[in-house]
Each structure stands twice: as structure tokens, then as C-alpha cells.
Amino acid sequence: MNARDEALDVISRLPNDATMQDILEELLFKAQVDEGLRDIAAGRVLSHAALRQRMARWRKSAGR
């Protein structure tokens, strides 16, 4: 399925009273999920432990 058809599919599942903002948010959400799935397939993932370490460093650098 090409990008246009995927967008039309997402839009067709929204209620008839969906706003332009609703449509854009749904399309952005789909794009982000698709990107995440590509990252997983390419092995660009972190373990839970690695993420906890990264978050701890971030919190420390933010003064928390």
C-alpha cells in the first residue's frame, strides 16, 4: 500500500465530524508508529535496563 492509500485508510476510519487537527494527529501518530516499527526491524532498540540508565543520566543532568 502506498502512502496516499494508507492516509486515505486512516482518514476513512475517523468519524465524519473529525476536525483537520484530528486528521493531522492521526496521520502523525501512524507515521510515528511506522517509524518505530522500522527501528525495531533494523535493531535500533534499547533494553529496559539501558533505557533506565539513560533516563537516570538525563534526570541527573536536568538537576533532578
C-alpha positions, 0 to 999 in steps of 0.5 A: 500500500502506498502512502496516499492509500494508507492516509486515505485508510486512516482518514476513512476510519475517523468519524465524519465530524473529525476536525483537520487537527484530528486528521493531522494527529492521526496521520502523525501518530501512524507515521510515528508508529511506522517509524518505530516499527522500522527501528525495531526491524533494523535493531535500533532498540534499547533494553529496559535496563539501558533505557533506565540508565539513560533516563537516570543520566538525563534526570541527573543532568536536568538537576533532578 
